[in-house]
Each structure stands twice: as structure tokens, then as C-alpha cells.
Amino acid sequence: MDLQNHLLVAMPNMEDDYFFRTVVYICEHSDKGTMGLVLNQPTDLSITELVAKLNFMMSSDRTFPSEYVLAGGPVNVEHGFILHTPTETLFQHSFKITERMVLTTSADIIETFGTVNAPEKYLVTLGCAAWTPGQLEREIAENSWLVMPADEHIIFDVPYEERWLEAQKALGFDSYNLASQAGYC
């Protein structure tokens, strides 16, 4: 099962508090493990504040999105991960996931924010989620996650606080209609 470029949608019975009601985009999945980004947990830091903290020169004609930097996961929380649509600008450390999705980990992408060279769509996270080989597959088998193909609309256009419910809608169900236990009446 290749999970790269898929969304994980946490089941309502998720026992891990960090991943409760999360949507995770899977950036990489191989026999060495899995890496993804949580798409709906904001930090208290906006992209504008992040740019200011990184001391990039901000000319008066540049504007930055008011969106929040997301908590991408509990691993490498001091590192930034930018998930974005392709751009003609080449960055130092980018990984092409698909024709429509790129992951960049170098700060040079931030220098393009607010310019015509910036990606059309992007989100910024601090940290990522990671699973050892076979761990995520076990969690899926245990019904901790639902899996769906990545949906660019959910990733970039839906407000972060609505992504979990929007992913459920895309899968055709409402978690409020699920029973927490199976059995006979």
C-alpha cells in the first residue's frame, strides 16, 4: 500500500491526544518509514510573525498571509516544512512529491513570500509526524485512521479548523454517526 500523497483522517476514537481529530498529509512513505504533516493544528505564530522573527528584509510592497504556522507534528519541531504547489523558483532543499505538490525545508522559500515568485498555494508547519516501518500500517489496521487520496482543496483552501470535517465529508460519512463500540443491541 503506497500512502504517499494521501490524507490520513483520524478516527474519533483516536487515543493519541496529539493526533485527535487531525488530518495528516503523507509526504513520504517507503520501507524506511513514513513522514507527514498535520494540517489542522495551528501554533500561536502567524506567517507574518515567523518572517519577522527570521529577520528577512520586508519591503513595503510585500504582504504576507495572515494564516497561522501549523504544528506539523511532534518530530523535529524546531524545523520548518513548507508544503506548496510547484513554482519556477528553485529552492535549496525541495522534494517533489507529485506534479502538483512539493515539500521544501530550506528557508530560501520564505524569501519569496509576498512576491510573484512565491508558490501559488502553500502552508507552513513547524515539525512533522513520523512513523517507523510498518507502524502506520498497523494503526490503519487498528482503525485509528481513514485514508483518502490527497485533496488540494482540503489542504490549501479549507480553513484549518474545518479540514477534519471536510475530509469526512469527502469520504462520505459523519463521525457523529459512528458508534464507539460494536456489539448487539
Residue frames relative to the residue before (quaternion, step in Angstrom):
aa qw qx qy qz dx dy dz
M 1.0000 0.0000 0.0000 0.0000 0.00 0.00 0.00
D 0.1731 -0.7807 0.5944 0.0850 3.59 -0.65 1.12
L 0.1608 -0.8339 0.5260 0.0458 3.56 -0.49 1.20
Q 0.4196 0.7022 -0.4831 0.3121 3.61 1.22 -0.07
N 0.8236 0.1489 -0.1681 0.5208 3.56 -1.05 0.90
H 0.5368 0.5510 -0.4395 0.4637 3.54 1.00 0.92
L 0.3680 -0.6824 0.5783 0.2539 3.52 -1.34 0.28
L 0.2310 -0.7075 0.6486 0.1595 3.51 -1.16 0.74
V 0.1210 -0.7740 0.6197 0.0480 3.55 -0.89 0.97
A 0.3857 -0.7476 0.4918 0.2248 3.58 -0.50 1.18
M 0.4152 -0.6788 0.5496 0.2545 3.52 -1.00 0.89
P 0.6260 -0.5726 0.3698 0.3789 3.61 -1.10 0.60
N 0.6839 0.4789 -0.2873 0.4695 3.60 1.15 -0.51
M 0.2780 0.7766 -0.5184 0.2254 3.61 1.24 0.30
E 0.3000 -0.7951 0.5058 0.1483 3.57 -0.66 1.12
D 0.6169 0.5335 -0.3460 0.4637 3.59 1.17 -0.49
D 0.4207 -0.7413 0.4646 0.2401 3.59 -0.45 1.21
Y 0.6243 0.5565 -0.3583 0.4149 3.59 0.97 -0.75
F 0.7788 0.3521 -0.1727 0.4895 3.59 0.94 -0.87
F 0.3489 0.7466 -0.4975 0.2707 3.60 1.25 0.17
R 0.8584 -0.0242 -0.0489 0.5101 3.57 -0.83 1.13
T 0.4199 0.7022 -0.4792 0.3176 3.58 0.94 0.81
V 0.2223 -0.6802 0.6731 0.1865 3.46 -1.48 0.25
V 0.0890 -0.8070 0.5838 0.0000 3.56 -0.76 1.09
Y 0.2610 -0.7326 0.6079 0.1601 3.56 -0.96 0.93
I 0.2905 -0.7623 0.5555 0.1609 3.58 -0.78 1.04
C 0.2381 -0.7989 0.5455 0.0869 3.55 -0.51 1.28
E 0.8069 0.0002 0.0512 0.5884 3.55 0.98 -0.84
H 0.0448 0.7750 -0.6269 0.0660 3.53 -1.01 0.93
S 0.1935 0.7719 -0.5798 0.1749 3.55 -0.65 1.13
D 0.6963 -0.4428 0.3411 0.4503 3.55 -1.29 -0.14
K 0.6204 0.5345 -0.3382 0.4637 3.60 1.30 -0.09
G 0.7201 -0.3802 0.2423 0.5273 3.58 1.28 -0.19
T 0.4206 -0.6900 0.5415 0.2319 3.53 -1.36 -0.10
M 0.0725 -0.7745 0.6279 0.0244 3.54 -1.12 0.80
G 0.0919 0.8000 -0.5870 0.0838 3.55 -0.94 0.90
L 0.3720 -0.7069 0.5606 0.2183 3.52 -1.39 0.09
V 0.3859 -0.6842 0.5693 0.2426 3.56 -0.92 0.94
L 0.2630 -0.8256 0.4908 0.0913 3.56 -0.73 1.11
N 0.7941 0.3324 -0.1631 0.4819 3.60 1.14 -0.16
Q 0.5806 0.5197 -0.4235 0.4621 3.59 1.02 0.74
P 0.2033 -0.8125 0.5339 0.1159 3.60 -0.25 1.20
T 0.3591 -0.6400 0.6165 0.2852 3.51 -1.31 0.38
D 0.5625 -0.5758 0.4369 0.4015 3.61 -1.19 -0.17
L 0.5785 0.5822 -0.3520 0.4499 3.57 1.31 0.30
S 0.2762 -0.7512 0.5716 0.1805 3.59 -0.79 0.97
I 0.6439 -0.5038 0.3914 0.4224 3.57 -1.25 0.32
T 0.6094 0.5531 -0.3457 0.4507 3.59 1.04 -0.75
E 0.6771 0.4808 -0.2881 0.4769 3.59 0.92 -0.90
L 0.6193 0.5429 -0.3414 0.4530 3.57 1.04 -0.74
V 0.6507 0.5096 -0.3139 0.4673 3.57 0.90 -0.93
A 0.6579 0.5048 -0.3131 0.4629 3.60 0.93 -0.86
K 0.6635 0.5064 -0.3085 0.4563 3.60 0.96 -0.82
L 0.6826 0.4692 -0.2864 0.4815 3.57 1.10 -0.62
N 0.4108 -0.7703 0.4117 0.2616 3.56 1.37 0.11
F 0.2888 0.7334 -0.5619 0.2509 3.57 0.94 0.77
M 0.5166 -0.6218 0.4840 0.3351 3.55 -1.06 0.72
M 0.1135 -0.7976 0.5915 0.0329 3.53 -0.74 1.06
S 0.2170 -0.7774 0.5768 0.1262 3.55 -0.39 1.20
S 0.6566 -0.5700 0.3348 0.3632 3.55 -1.15 0.61
D 0.6831 0.4848 -0.3057 0.4526 3.62 1.12 -0.45
R 0.5898 0.5680 -0.3768 0.4330 3.60 1.24 0.08
T 0.0829 -0.7672 0.6346 0.0428 3.51 -1.01 0.87
F 0.2260 -0.7755 0.5803 0.1044 3.53 -1.12 0.69
P 0.5655 -0.6074 0.4199 0.3674 3.56 -1.07 0.63
S 0.4559 -0.6900 0.4944 0.2677 3.54 -1.14 0.66
E 0.4109 0.7264 -0.4656 0.2943 3.58 1.27 -0.01
Y 0.4900 -0.6527 0.4987 0.2919 3.50 -1.26 0.49
V 0.4939 -0.5608 0.5610 0.3561 3.49 -1.31 0.43
L 0.3244 -0.7634 0.5295 0.1779 3.57 -0.93 0.89
A 0.4308 -0.6244 0.5729 0.3103 3.54 -1.28 0.44
G 0.2432 -0.8405 0.4726 0.1052 3.56 -0.07 1.33
G 0.7573 -0.2765 0.1827 0.5628 3.56 1.23 -0.30
P 0.6267 -0.5959 0.3724 0.3369 3.56 -1.28 0.28
V 0.6280 0.5235 -0.3326 0.4700 3.61 1.27 0.02
N 0.8488 0.0635 -0.0699 0.5202 3.60 -1.01 0.82
V 0.1093 0.8557 -0.4985 0.0857 3.58 0.95 0.89
E 0.6309 0.5207 -0.3429 0.4617 3.60 1.21 -0.22
H 0.6555 0.4996 -0.3083 0.4750 3.60 1.29 -0.11
G 0.3573 -0.7280 0.5486 0.2032 3.54 -1.10 0.76
F 0.0933 -0.7594 0.6432 0.0307 3.53 -1.15 0.78
I 0.0891 -0.7950 0.5994 0.0285 3.58 -0.73 1.04
L 0.1592 -0.7605 0.6268 0.0580 3.54 -0.67 1.19
H 0.1403 0.8268 -0.5243 0.1475 3.57 -0.63 1.05
T 0.5523 -0.5486 0.4990 0.3807 3.49 -1.38 0.17
P 0.6415 -0.5524 0.3569 0.3950 3.60 -1.14 0.51
T 0.0893 -0.7649 0.6364 0.0452 3.51 -1.26 0.56
E 0.5683 -0.5979 0.4327 0.3639 3.58 -1.17 0.40
T 0.5785 0.5724 -0.3736 0.4450 3.57 1.22 -0.40
L 0.2749 -0.7486 0.5811 0.1627 3.57 -0.96 0.88
F 0.1865 -0.7849 0.5853 0.0816 3.55 -0.95 0.93
Q 0.6778 -0.5353 0.3273 0.3833 3.56 -1.19 0.60
H 0.8220 0.0781 0.0073 0.5640 3.57 0.78 -1.01
S 0.2353 0.7562 -0.5682 0.2235 3.53 0.00 1.35
F 0.1605 -0.7576 0.6288 0.0698 3.52 -1.18 0.73
K 0.2851 -0.7598 0.5627 0.1575 3.57 -0.61 1.14
I 0.2393 -0.7863 0.5589 0.1100 3.55 -0.52 1.21
T 0.7553 -0.0903 0.0949 0.6421 3.55 0.98 -1.00
E 0.7093 -0.4120 0.3322 0.4656 3.56 -1.28 -0.14
R 0.7643 0.3619 -0.1800 0.5024 3.59 1.16 -0.59
M 0.7662 0.3246 -0.1686 0.5284 3.60 1.23 -0.11
V 0.0174 -0.7881 0.6132 -0.0503 3.56 -0.89 1.08
L 0.1976 -0.7436 0.6257 0.1283 3.56 -1.17 0.69
T 0.0456 -0.7920 0.6089 -0.0056 3.58 -0.77 1.07
T 0.1561 -0.8063 0.5677 0.0571 3.55 -0.97 0.93
S 0.5967 0.5568 -0.3747 0.4400 3.60 1.23 0.08
A 0.5687 -0.6471 0.4080 0.3022 3.55 -1.08 0.83
D 0.5176 0.6641 -0.4266 0.3303 3.61 1.15 -0.34
I 0.5741 0.5780 -0.3943 0.4253 3.62 1.13 -0.42
I 0.6208 0.5619 -0.3493 0.4205 3.59 1.04 -0.75
E 0.5956 0.5788 -0.3561 0.4284 3.57 1.13 -0.60
T 0.6650 0.4971 -0.3100 0.4631 3.61 1.19 -0.43
F 0.4823 0.6763 -0.4468 0.3321 3.60 1.20 -0.37
G 0.8016 0.2479 -0.2061 0.5034 3.54 -0.93 0.91
T 0.6673 0.4262 -0.3089 0.5269 3.59 1.27 0.25
V 0.6545 -0.5051 0.3811 0.4138 3.56 -1.29 0.14
N 0.6308 0.5501 -0.3297 0.4368 3.61 1.23 -0.31
A 0.4949 0.6608 -0.4296 0.3658 3.59 1.25 -0.16
P 0.5788 -0.5501 0.4518 0.3979 3.58 -1.17 0.45
E 0.5904 -0.5812 0.4220 0.3681 3.56 -1.13 0.65
K 0.7899 0.0500 0.0010 0.6113 3.58 0.96 -0.90
Y 0.1643 0.7822 -0.5905 0.1114 3.55 -1.00 0.80
L 0.0862 -0.7421 0.6545 0.1163 3.49 -1.37 0.26
V 0.3027 -0.7574 0.5640 0.1290 3.52 -1.15 0.78
T 0.0214 -0.7931 0.6087 0.0035 3.56 -0.93 0.92
L 0.2447 -0.6824 0.6563 0.2089 3.50 -1.36 0.34
G 0.7956 0.1988 -0.1888 0.5403 3.55 -0.67 1.11
C 0.1573 -0.7623 0.6203 0.0969 3.49 -1.36 0.24
A 0.4280 -0.6412 0.5590 0.3053 3.53 -1.36 0.07
A 0.0172 -0.8061 0.5913 -0.0145 3.58 -0.99 0.77
W 0.1252 -0.7710 0.6226 0.0470 3.52 -1.17 0.75
T 0.4619 -0.6522 0.5217 0.2985 3.57 -1.08 0.69
P 0.6910 -0.4633 0.3210 0.4526 3.62 -1.18 0.32
G 0.8331 0.1942 -0.1766 0.4869 3.56 -0.86 1.04
Q 0.5311 0.6584 -0.4078 0.3438 3.61 1.15 -0.41
L 0.6905 0.4678 -0.2931 0.4674 3.60 0.80 -0.95
E 0.6250 0.5366 -0.3431 0.4514 3.59 0.97 -0.79
R 0.6349 0.5104 -0.3273 0.4788 3.62 1.03 -0.74
E 0.6555 0.5097 -0.3175 0.4580 3.60 0.94 -0.85
I 0.6329 0.5104 -0.3296 0.4799 3.59 1.04 -0.73
A 0.6578 0.5082 -0.3041 0.4653 3.60 0.95 -0.88
E 0.6809 0.4656 -0.2744 0.4942 3.60 1.16 -0.60
N 0.4786 -0.7089 0.3960 0.3340 3.59 1.33 0.19
S 0.3384 0.7229 -0.5269 0.2921 3.57 0.99 0.80
W 0.7963 0.1935 -0.0682 0.5690 3.57 1.15 -0.68
L 0.2297 -0.6688 0.6779 0.2008 3.48 -1.37 0.46
V 0.2422 -0.7736 0.5742 0.1151 3.57 -1.09 0.72
M 0.0614 0.7785 -0.6225 0.0513 3.55 -1.03 0.85
P 0.5947 -0.5392 0.4260 0.4172 3.60 -1.15 0.41
A 0.5962 -0.5713 0.4205 0.3760 3.57 -1.11 0.66
D 0.1412 -0.7682 0.6227 0.0476 3.53 -1.09 0.82
E 0.3833 -0.7614 0.4779 0.2120 3.57 -0.34 1.27
H 0.6012 0.5623 -0.3569 0.4415 3.59 1.08 -0.68
I 0.6754 0.4740 -0.2956 0.4813 3.60 0.87 -0.93
I 0.6706 0.5294 -0.3040 0.4214 3.58 0.89 -0.93
F 0.8430 0.2411 -0.0827 0.4737 3.57 0.72 -1.06
D 0.7680 0.4194 -0.2065 0.4378 3.60 0.97 -0.77
V 0.6620 0.4836 -0.3096 0.4817 3.59 1.05 -0.67
P 0.5087 -0.6339 0.4711 0.3428 3.64 -0.87 0.83
Y 0.6281 -0.5987 0.3405 0.3622 3.58 -0.97 0.89
E 0.6798 0.5114 -0.3032 0.4294 3.59 0.96 -0.81
E 0.7030 0.4357 -0.2621 0.4972 3.61 1.25 -0.25
R 0.4569 0.7333 -0.4292 0.2634 3.62 1.22 -0.18
W 0.6400 0.5300 -0.3434 0.4377 3.61 0.94 -0.78
L 0.6940 0.4520 -0.2763 0.4876 3.60 0.87 -0.92
E 0.6355 0.5281 -0.3305 0.4561 3.59 1.02 -0.75
A 0.6362 0.5096 -0.3287 0.4770 3.61 1.01 -0.74
Q 0.6201 0.5268 -0.3427 0.4696 3.59 1.02 -0.73
K 0.6419 0.5227 -0.3213 0.4600 3.57 0.94 -0.90
A 0.6516 0.5172 -0.3127 0.4584 3.57 0.96 -0.87
L 0.6765 0.4632 -0.2793 0.4998 3.58 1.15 -0.62
G 0.5004 -0.7014 0.3890 0.3260 3.57 1.29 -0.18
F 0.7025 0.4079 -0.3052 0.4969 3.58 1.03 0.62
D 0.2970 -0.7077 0.6126 0.1887 3.49 -1.41 0.24
S 0.4300 -0.7412 0.4525 0.2468 3.59 -0.52 1.16
Y 0.5940 0.5800 -0.3737 0.4137 3.58 1.12 -0.45
N 0.6552 0.4881 -0.3090 0.4868 3.59 1.29 -0.23
L 0.5578 0.6061 -0.3908 0.4109 3.60 1.26 0.02
A 0.3694 -0.6886 0.5761 0.2398 3.54 -1.11 0.74
S 0.4571 -0.6974 0.4769 0.2777 3.56 -1.00 0.74
Q 0.7758 0.1887 -0.1202 0.5901 3.59 1.25 -0.36
A 0.3487 -0.7036 0.5759 0.2274 3.53 -1.21 0.55
G 0.3247 0.7466 -0.5437 0.2038 3.58 -1.14 0.52
Y 0.5984 -0.5551 0.4401 0.3743 3.52 -1.32 -0.19
C 0.4662 -0.6617 0.5134 0.2851 3.54 -1.21 0.59
